[in-house]
Amino acid sequence: MKKVVLILCILGFTSLIVGSVLAFADVRNSVTITSYGTIRYPENSTSLPDAEEYQAVPLWQIGYLTIFVSIGFFTVAFLDNRKST
């Protein structure tokens, strides 16, 4: 097996694991981050930041995107391995 195919397979498995963790709801809902204190904004800012500027992307979307990327890594590794034989 070539080094490129091996590296692509390692990247594929890694991104598949990360995507699976982010895509499943049980893992996302089990983590709770608590914070105590106040959040300070810059001194020159008199108002809160606009909500339109900071839109969060849900973790499940990032998880599914990462799973699709892992499928791409596996496909490229398969085609490269097939081409070399």
N, C-alpha and C positions, 0 to 999 in steps of 0.2 A: 504494500500500500504506500502510495506517495505521501510526502509530508503535507502537501497542500490538501489532499483529501482528508488526512487525519486532522489537520487544523480545522477544516470546515466541519467535520463531524463533531469535534469538541465544541466549536462555537454553536452548532445546531443543538446539541444536547444541553448546553448551558442556557441558551436562550429559551429552549423549550421548558426547562425547569423554572426559570424566572417568570416566563409568561403564564405557566400553569399556576404558580403561586399567586400572581396578581389577578388572574381571571376568576379564581374561585371565591365565592362570597364568604365562606366560612372563615377563611384566613383574614380577609379584609375586615370583617366585623369583630374578630376576636381581639384585635389590637386597639388599645385605647391610649391616647396620648393626653396626659393632663399637664397643665401648666399653671403656675401660680405667679401672680404679679401683674404688671401692666406692660403693654406693648407701647414703646415710644416711637413716635413718628419724628421725622426731621423737624428741627426748630423753625425752619422757614415755611413749613407747611401748616396752614391754619385749618384745613379741613381733611377729612378722611379721603383715602384714594378712591377713585371711581370704581364701581363694581364692574363696569364694562371693560376696564383695562386689565383686570386680573380675573380671568376665567379659568377655573380648575378643570383639568381633564380627569374624568373618572378612571380609577385604577383598572377597571375591567376592560376599558378600551385600550389602554396601554398593554395589558396582558394579552389580549387577542392579537394586537399588532405584533407583539414579540413572538407569539406562536407562529404567525404567518412568516415572520422573518426567519424563524428556525426551519420552517418548511422550505424556504428559499435556500438556506445553507445546505440542507440535505439534498435538494435537487441539484444544485451546482456541484456538490461532491459526487453525486451519482453520475452526472453527465461527464465530469472530468475523469472519473475512474473508468467509465465505459469507453471514453475516447482513447485512453491510454492502452487498453487491452487489445 
